[in-house]
Amino acid sequence: MEVKPRRGPGRPRNEEADRGIVSACLAVLSEQGYDRCSIEAVAARAGVTRATVYRRHATKADLVSAALSTLAGVEEPAETSAGLAAVIGLVEQFRSCMEACDGLSIVASLYLHRDEHPEMLEEFRDRVVHPGRNRLVAALSAARDAGELRADADVELAADALMGGFLTRVLAGVPLPAGWAEQTVRGIWRGLAADGG
């Protein structure tokens, strides 16, 4: 006779509520900053009770950390893909992720309060900035190892230029066209290509 596995105590998690809480937290962070991002404000924005939020996140720091982790955009791939298309895809993901939740406002708020809450800025760096940059460097390194880019190509500098290009245009108020990621990557790629372009 087949024995069905027993479910643990309590009600099963509501994934829709999980997503709503994280989305609400990012929205409150973007609009009101870290100091005013409270459990109460997030619960109200998500349309749930405070108890619902506390069942998932014991403290505001836990909640914000969980929300920040979603800004990384994608899980770490098992293998790193080389090639122009892979790099374009990563830059597009970076742009989409930052634009979807007004990530620049969140960064600005965390940086503004770096003295009062240095752990939150470090959390953002650890969960969002470093993983995204590392994926981009890895893809460029794979392209260099495959002979698509010159052996002396500075892939870290290229990654910084690609991510920094987005931030510079946003801060300067210059609109980004739909094909910005591809245009930008192709421009950097031409300067690093093993065949000269």
Summary of the structure (lengths in Angstrom):
residues: 197
radius of gyration: 20.2
end to end distance: 66.3
largest distance: 68.1
contacts: 538
relative contact order: 0.11
helix: 67%
strand: 1%
